[in-house]
Amino acid sequence: MQANGATGKIPLERVNETELTTLSGNSNFETIWDEEWEKHLFNAAVANVKKQVRPEHYQLFDLYVIQKWPIGKISETLGINSAQIYLSKHRISKLLKNEITSLHKKLDSAPQALAHF
């Protein structure tokens, strides 16, 4: 099967069962799948938590945790106290951890719910 010239990816609708079996036989397939799934889950949790917090607090969390800016750079750029950055990181990290746990529980119970159909 040839990949799409523009993206270099195989369109999903063109992957047949044999090719999927061949791909899944790859020892790295499950690892890659799990990593991508965890990234997706993390992004979903971040989106949910982002709706629960003030934008300026999320901005501090994003700069420090996600974008890995040094505390000094954030403090200087935004003109804020470093304690505010640490506090935002602590509070949002806790919310994020709880949200990821909640999403895992929801997903783990989904197969039982679907079994009734």
Buried (B, 14 or more C-beta within 10 A) or exposed (E): EEEEEEEEEBEEEEEEEEEEEEBEEEEEEEEEEEEEEEEEBBEEBBEBBBEEBEEEBBBBBBBBBEEEBEBEEBBEEBEBEEEBBEEBBEEBEEBBEEBBEEBEEEEEEEEEEEEEE
